[in-house]
Amino acid sequence: MTFEEIIGQNDVKERIMSEIQYDRLPHALMLYGPEGNNALPLALALANILLGRQGESQKKMVAQLQHPDLHFSFPIYKPKGNDGKPTPCDLFLKQWREQVLRSPYFGYSEWMDAIGAENQQLMIYEAESDSIAKVVNMKPNQGGYRVIIMWLPEKMNIVCSNNLLKMLEEPPSQTMFILVCEQPDKLLPTILSRCQSIMVPPLTIDDVEQHLINKCGVDAELAKNIARTSSGNLCAALRYITDNSENEQYFELFVSLMRLSYVRKVKEMKQWSEQIAGLGRERQKRFLDYCQRMIRENFIYNFHNADLNYMNQNESDFAVKFAPFINENNVIGIMDELNKAQRDIGQNGNAKIVFFDFALKMIVLIKNR
């Protein structure tokens, strides 16, 4: 992948190219920002420049993710039967290459699907730091740079984090670490201090819209709507066009909860929370994101300015009667409860309890007009 192929992010591209031009590249670079911002493609493009300096054959190996001086680290789970054995990321290197070559525009949930993780929590284990140590302690195979790309380094366990810190403190020459991070606050402060950080912002709505039209063949009107609702998250936009059934499911679950809350059907609300609990952690998080968006959109709907609303037809039809129930008296309270639910799910709280508690609170909040 080259910088020319990457959607948007011209400011970030110019900054990286300037660092290369004036020989100011650090030994550890962190590209951080929200999901779907093209940080991973930027890392791949930089690796292509550093490793492809010795000819077309080198660039070809990078493009195929087969270059001997290119190492990848990413979150994985411990396969069955692997208890007590080392778990380096190379256990899933085949799936990683297939996913990146299929499309470098993917998120955590797509990666979970690619490796069949189901509801398991992914992590970068201590064995991966041993694998990286072996890489950096050997001479580069092709005599130039060696590049280690770490995707979602915030998923490292504490042992791996401490071992990586030691390598960042005394890095070998011609070695570059590129950390592609979504939540830098979850990394050790000492790791952050040893990286040069570049914030990669969300893509513009226009960038996402043009990609959907030109590369995915999406109808212009639909592309515009998807781009607006995805808020610059290209992964979310692609997720919408490849599996719209998930978005429809979230809509039905959201509508069901609002209606049950209004008529105070507690037994049915308990059944609703049990249904949500069966989705798995990542889908539960995405559902809560969807709920937050719907609450925002319905609040804004009350201002009667269509240009401010980013909803599809089903959502707009529902908003006609539902929007008046979301107003200045309850919108902050509802969003606060959604944030608390997201926090609890992110900390592995009991999903049945978290969602039933939220549903019960909606009974009071939805009536607060």
C-alpha positions in Angstrom: 0.0 0.0 0.0 1.2 3.5 -0.8 0.2 6.9 0.5 -1.4 7.7 -2.8 -3.9 4.8 -2.3 -5.0 5.9 1.2 -8.2 7.7 1.5 -7.9 11.3 2.9 -5.6 12.1 5.8 -3.5 14.5 3.7 -2.1 16.4 6.7 -0.9 13.2 8.3 0.7 12.0 5.1 2.5 15.3 4.6 3.8 15.2 8.2 5.2 11.6 7.8 6.7 12.4 4.4 8.4 15.5 5.9 9.9 13.3 8.7 11.2 11.0 6.0 12.6 13.7 3.8 14.5 15.4 6.7 15.6 12.1 8.2 13.7 12.8 11.4 11.8 9.5 11.7 11.7 8.3 15.4 12.5 4.7 16.4 8.9 4.5 17.7 6.0 6.2 16.1 2.4 6.0 17.4 -0.5 6.7 15.1 -3.5 7.0 17.3 -7.2 7.9 16.8 -10.6 6.4 16.6 -11.6 3.2 14.7 -11.9 3.6 10.9 -9.4 6.5 10.6 -6.9 4.8 8.2 -4.1 4.5 10.8 -3.3 0.9 9.8 -3.0 1.7 6.0 -0.8 4.7 7.0 1.5 2.3 8.9 1.6 -0.1 6.0 2.4 2.7 3.5 5.3 3.9 5.8 6.6 0.3 6.0 6.5 0.1 2.2 8.7 3.2 1.9 11.2 2.1 4.5 11.5 -1.5 3.4 11.1 -0.9 -0.4 14.1 1.3 -0.8 16.3 -1.5 -2.2 14.1 -2.2 -5.3 10.8 -3.4 -6.7 11.3 -6.9 -5.4 11.4 -5.5 -1.8 8.2 -3.5 -2.4 6.5 -6.5 -3.8 7.3 -8.5 -0.7 5.9 -5.7 1.5 2.7 -5.6 -0.6 2.2 -9.3 -0.1 3.1 -8.9 3.6 5.9 -11.4 3.2 8.9 -9.2 3.7 11.3 -10.9 6.1 12.0 -7.6 7.9 8.3 -6.8 8.5 6.8 -8.1 11.7 3.2 -7.8 12.8 1.8 -7.9 16.3 -2.0 -7.9 17.0 -4.5 -9.1 19.6 -5.3 -12.9 19.6 -6.8 -15.5 21.9 -5.4 -18.7 23.2 -6.6 -21.6 21.0 -8.0 -24.7 22.6 -5.4 -27.2 23.5 -2.8 -24.4 23.7 -3.0 -24.0 27.5 0.5 -23.5 29.0 2.1 -23.1 25.6 3.5 -19.8 24.3 1.0 -17.7 22.4 2.8 -15.4 19.9 0.8 -13.5 17.3 2.3 -15.7 14.6 -0.3 -18.3 15.6 -2.7 -16.2 13.6 -0.4 -14.7 11.1 -2.1 -16.5 8.1 -5.5 -15.0 9.1 -3.9 -11.6 9.6 -2.3 -11.5 6.2 -5.6 -12.7 4.6 -7.6 -10.0 6.4 -5.2 -7.1 5.6 -4.8 -8.2 1.9 -8.6 -8.5 1.6 -9.0 -5.0 3.0 -6.8 -3.0 5.4 -10.0 -1.0 6.4 -11.2 -3.2 9.3 -11.9 -3.0 13.0 -11.7 -5.1 16.1 -15.0 -6.9 15.4 -14.0 -7.8 11.8 -10.7 -9.2 13.2 -12.6 -11.3 15.8 -14.7 -12.8 13.0 -11.6 -13.5 10.9 -10.1 -15.6 13.6 -13.3 -17.1 15.0 -12.9 -15.6 18.4 -16.6 -15.4 19.1 -17.0 -13.9 22.6 -13.4 -14.4 23.7 -11.4 -11.4 24.8 -8.4 -10.8 22.6 -5.0 -9.9 24.0 -1.3 -9.5 23.1 0.5 -12.0 25.4 4.0 -12.0 26.9 5.1 -14.6 24.3 4.8 -11.9 21.6 7.4 -9.7 23.4 9.7 -12.7 23.2 9.0 -13.0 19.5 9.7 -9.3 18.9 12.9 -9.5 20.9 14.2 -12.2 18.6 13.4 -10.1 15.6 15.2 -7.0 16.9 18.2 -8.9 18.1 18.9 -10.3 14.7 20.4 -8.4 11.8 17.9 -7.2 9.2 17.5 -9.9 6.6 17.8 -7.5 3.7 20.4 -5.2 5.2 18.1 -2.2 5.7 15.3 -1.2 8.0 13.3 -3.6 10.1 9.7 -2.6 10.9 7.4 -3.8 13.7 3.8 -2.8 13.3 1.7 -3.3 16.4 -2.0 -3.0 15.9 -4.0 -2.2 19.0 -1.0 -2.2 21.4 -3.4 -1.2 24.2 -4.4 -4.9 24.2 -1.0 -6.0 25.6 -0.9 -7.6 29.0 1.3 -6.1 31.6 4.2 -8.5 31.1 4.3 -7.8 27.4 4.0 -4.0 28.0 7.0 -4.0 30.4 9.1 -6.1 28.0 8.2 -3.7 25.1 9.2 -0.8 27.2 12.7 -2.2 27.6 13.1 -2.5 23.9 11.9 1.0 23.3 14.4 2.3 25.8 17.3 0.8 24.0 16.2 0.2 20.4 18.6 -1.4 17.9 19.6 0.8 15.0 17.6 0.7 11.8 14.6 -0.6 13.8 11.2 1.2 13.7 8.2 0.4 15.8 4.9 1.7 14.5 2.1 1.5 17.0 -1.5 1.8 15.7 -3.6 2.6 18.7 -7.2 3.5 19.4 -7.0 4.0 23.2 -3.5 5.4 24.1 -4.7 6.2 27.6 -4.6 2.4 28.2 -0.9 2.1 27.5 1.8 2.5 30.1 2.7 6.2 30.4 6.4 5.3 30.0 5.6 3.6 26.6 3.8 6.8 25.5 6.7 8.9 26.5 9.1 6.9 24.3 6.9 7.3 21.1 6.5 10.2 18.8 2.7 10.5 18.6 0.6 11.6 15.6 -3.1 11.9 16.0 -5.0 10.5 13.0 -8.5 12.1 13.1 -11.7 10.6 11.7 -12.1 10.8 8.0 -14.2 13.6 6.6 -17.8 12.7 5.6 -16.9 13.5 2.0 -13.9 11.2 2.0 -16.1 8.3 3.2 -18.9 9.1 0.8 -16.5 9.3 -2.2 -14.9 5.9 -1.3 -18.3 4.3 -1.0 -19.3 5.6 -4.4 -16.0 5.1 -6.3 -14.6 2.0 -4.7 -17.7 0.1 -3.5 -20.2 1.1 -6.2 -22.8 2.4 -3.7 -25.6 4.7 -4.9 -24.8 8.3 -4.3 -27.7 9.1 -2.1 -27.2 6.0 0.0 -23.5 6.6 0.2 -24.2 10.1 1.5 -26.5 8.8 4.2 -24.1 6.1 5.3 -21.1 8.5 5.4 -23.1 10.9 7.6 -24.2 8.2 10.0 -20.7 6.7 10.3 -19.2 10.0 11.4 -16.0 9.5 9.6 -15.5 5.9 10.7 -14.8 4.0 7.4 -15.0 0.6 9.2 -18.5 1.4 10.3 -19.5 2.6 6.8 -18.2 -0.6 5.2 -19.8 -2.7 8.0 -23.1 -1.1 7.1 -23.0 -2.0 3.4 -21.6 -5.6 4.0 -23.9 -6.5 6.8 -26.9 -4.2 7.1 -28.7 -6.9 8.9 -26.8 -6.0 12.1 -28.0 -2.4 11.9 -31.6 -3.5 11.3 -31.3 -5.8 14.4 -30.1 -2.9 16.5 -33.0 -0.7 15.3 -35.5 -3.4 16.2 -34.0 -3.9 19.6 -33.9 -0.1 20.3 -37.5 0.3 19.2 -38.6 -2.7 21.3 -36.9 -1.2 24.4 -38.5 2.2 24.0 -41.9 0.8 23.6 -41.6 -1.6 26.5 -40.3 1.2 28.7 -43.2 3.4 27.8 -45.8 0.8 28.7 -43.8 -0.5 31.7 -43.7 -4.2 30.8 -41.0 -5.3 33.2 -41.2 -9.0 32.5 -40.7 -8.4 28.8 -37.9 -6.0 29.5 -36.1 -8.7 31.4 -36.5 -11.0 28.4 -35.2 -8.2 26.2 -32.0 -7.8 28.4 -31.4 -11.6 28.2 -31.6 -11.3 24.4 -29.0 -8.6 24.4 -26.8 -10.5 26.7 -26.6 -13.3 24.1 -25.0 -11.0 21.5 -21.5 -11.1 22.8 -19.4 -8.2 24.2 -18.4 -6.5 21.0 -21.9 -6.5 19.5 -23.2 -5.2 22.8 -20.8 -2.3 22.6 -21.9 -1.5 19.1 -25.5 -1.7 20.1 -24.9 0.9 22.9 -23.1 3.1 20.3 -26.2 2.7 18.1 -28.5 3.7 21.0 -26.5 6.8 21.7 -26.7 7.8 18.1 -30.4 7.3 18.0 -31.0 9.3 21.1 -28.9 12.2 19.7 -30.7 12.0 16.3 -34.2 12.0 17.9 -33.3 14.9 20.1 -32.0 16.9 17.1 -35.1 15.8 15.1 -37.2 18.1 17.3 -35.4 21.2 15.7 -37.1 20.3 12.4 -34.0 20.8 10.3 -33.5 17.8 8.0 -29.9 18.8 7.2 -29.0 18.1 10.9 -30.3 14.5 10.9 -28.4 11.5 9.9 -31.0 8.7 9.8 -32.2 6.1 7.3 -35.9 5.9 6.3 -36.9 3.4 9.0 -35.2 5.5 11.7 -36.8 8.7 10.4 -40.3 7.1 10.3 -39.9 6.0 13.9 -38.6 9.5 15.0 -41.9 11.1 13.9 -43.7 9.8 17.0 -40.7 9.0 19.2 -38.6 12.2 19.0 -41.0 14.3 21.3 -40.1 11.9 24.1 -36.4 12.9 23.9 -36.0 16.4 25.1 -34.0 18.8 27.3 -35.5 17.2 30.4 -34.2 13.7 29.9 -31.6 13.6 27.0 -28.6 14.1 29.3 -29.9 11.5 31.8 -30.4 8.9 29.1 -26.9 9.5 27.6 -25.4 9.3 31.1 -27.0 5.9 31.6 -25.9 4.7 28.2 -22.3 5.8 29.1 -22.5 3.9 32.4 -23.7 0.8 30.6 -20.8 1.1 28.1 -18.3 1.4 30.9 -19.8 -1.7 32.7 -19.8 -3.8 29.6 -16.3 -2.7 28.8 -15.2 -3.9 32.3 -16.9 -7.3 31.7 -19.9 -6.6 33.9 -22.8 -9.1 33.9 -24.6 -8.1 30.7 -28.0 -9.3 31.9 -27.8 -7.1 34.9 -26.3 -4.1 33.1 -29.0 -4.1 30.4 -31.9 -4.8 32.7 -30.8 -2.0 35.0 -30.6 0.4 32.0 -34.0 -0.8 30.8 -35.6 -0.1 34.2 -34.1 3.4 34.3 -35.6 4.1 30.9 -39.1 3.7 32.4 -38.6 6.8 34.5 -36.5 8.7 31.9 -38.8 8.2 29.0 -41.7 9.6 30.9 -39.8 12.8 31.9 -41.2 15.1 29.3 
